Amino acid sequence: MHNHDLPLAPRGAGADQVLAGYLQEQAGDFLRSLRLHGESGADTQGAAEAARALRRAARRIRGTLHTFRSLLDQAWADQLRTELAWLSGVLAEEHACTARLTRLLEALARLSGTQPVPTARAADGDARAVAPADGAPAVPAERPPVTERPVRGALTVGGARAGALLERQLTLGRTRAHSAALQALGSSRFHAVADAVALLASEVPLAPAGAPGAALATHAEVAERRLLDAVTALPLTRAAHPYNAEALVHGLATASAGEAQDAPWHQVRHLLRLHRYAQEVLYAKDGTGPGRRLTAAGRTLDRHHDAAEAAAAAASAARTPRIAPATAYALGVLHADQRHEVEAARFAFQRTWRESPPGPDGPRDEHALATP
């Protein structure tokens, strides 16, 4: 999974400069995004874009501090990583509520037959536009021809009520998240984080000379091994069978059971991000990011995460007391649809992961292709 055709960052003292340069670059992106967010004013779209860039830079700083912790002042790294995790979580919630509501309402409209359905979607269930991976350039999605789907009476009636219920619940969540974000951005805690990142942009607190583990590649390999171990533990063989219904069956169980089933996949998503960020550090001087396979795998796991969260939101709405049977039915159909999206994402991930392209983007060893 390393890009072997590219020179690695130099070891020893040179590695310190490479790591410091990468962290300072991300700190600069963080500060620029913060300035744009402050200047956006009433421009909600500009504020949202700035917040996304802010979270993107914060994730990269946090992940780099985690992977290369022994090369840095560890007390400083741990404290900044904790504060950046808090900030990212607060800023992400509003965007997550908005995206989840949009996703669920579009799915309801599609399932009830009130909007045109892409032909490819009706055929293979996966013709949605794919959002770019974290830090990757946007990939325009081609729109396939559309066909009209006949109206389904029961789901149409229940779907309208289900959509209204979801809109009330998720809009309330989004409003609360927006208020929490505004409160956080005006707090002394946030200003302390911004000051720490501003200091990082000028000086990186490195570990004392002679500290163990001075090679960047050594730490990057540890991150890679953790990822490979986590992927090996996934049920990729079962995921390779289309329509195996595992994600749906477990999704119909209790909420805790569904979360337990999704948790290993979410952990792989997290470890894949850490691995990608480590690769960015290793090849920072070449301006080369992660390869195509890692980027595609990251996008697929993002789809998996979004579908799982949307299914959980539909299930939560279905547990609302005293809702009409038609509303509950529509929410159940919507929940099943999103769990099928989870299953489709797992199928796509195992196909992407098991690809072994020749050259630098292939796996380094057979462990990367192991299946339980």
C-alpha positions, 0 to 999 in steps of 0.5 A: 500500500506504499507508493514504492516508486516515490522516494520516502521522506528522509530518516533521522534529522530530515524526518523532523523537518518533513513532519514539522513542515506538514503540520505547519502546512495544515495549521496554515490551512486551519487558520485560513479556513478560520478567517474565511469562516469569520468573514463569511457573515450571512453567506451560509454556503461560504460558512459551510465550506469554511467549516468543512475545510476547518474540520479537514485541517483539524483531522489531519493535524489530529491524525498526524499527532496521533501517528507520530506522537513519539516524535513530538512533545507528547504532553503537548500533542495529547492536549492539542489532539484532545481539543481538536477532537472536541472542535471537530465533533462540535462543528461536524454535527450541524453538517451531519444533520443537514446531510442526513435529512437531505439523504432521507428525504430524497430516499423517501421521495424515491421509494414513494415514487414521487420523483424520477428514479435513475435507470441505473439506480433501479437496476443495481442500486448504486448510481448516487453521486459520490462525494469526494474523499477527505482532501481529494478533488471533487469527482463530477458524477454523470447523471444517467437517464431517468424513468418514472416509477409508479406511485405507491399509495400506502407508502406515498401517504405514510412517506409524506408524514414520515418526511415531516416527522424526520424534518422536525426531528433533524431540523431540531437537531441541526438547530441545536448543533448550530447553536452549540457550534456558535457557542463553541466558536465564541468560547475561551476554549476555542480561542485557546485551540486557535492560539495553539494552532497559530503557534504550531504554524510557526514552531512545532514542539519536537521530542528531545534529540535522541528520542526513540523512533526517529524514522517517519516510515516506522510509525507509518508502518505501524498505522498501516499494520493496524489498518490491515489487521482491522480489515482482516477481521472484517467479514469480507467473504460474506460481504462479497456475496451481493444481497446477503442481507447481513446488514439488514438482518442485524439492522432489524435487531436492537439498536445496540446490536446494529451499532456493534455490527457497524462498529468494526467498519467504522473503526476501519474507516478511522484507521484508513484515514490515519494511514492516508494522513501518514502517507501524505506526511511520507510523500509531502515533499513530492506533493503526492497523496494516497493512491487511487485504491485508498481514495476509493476505499475511503469514499466507500467507507464514507458511504457506509457510515452515512447510510448507517447513520441515516438508518439509525435516524429512521429507526429512531423516528419510528420509535416515536410514540403514537405515530400512525401505522402508515408512517411507521411502515414508511419509516420501516421501508426507509430503514431497510433501504438505508441498511441495503445501502450499508450492504452495498457499500460493504460489497463495494469496499471488499471489491476495491480492497481486494483489487491488486493493481500492479505498481505502487498502489498495490498492497505490500503483502498478502496480509492486505488481501487476507479474508476471514 
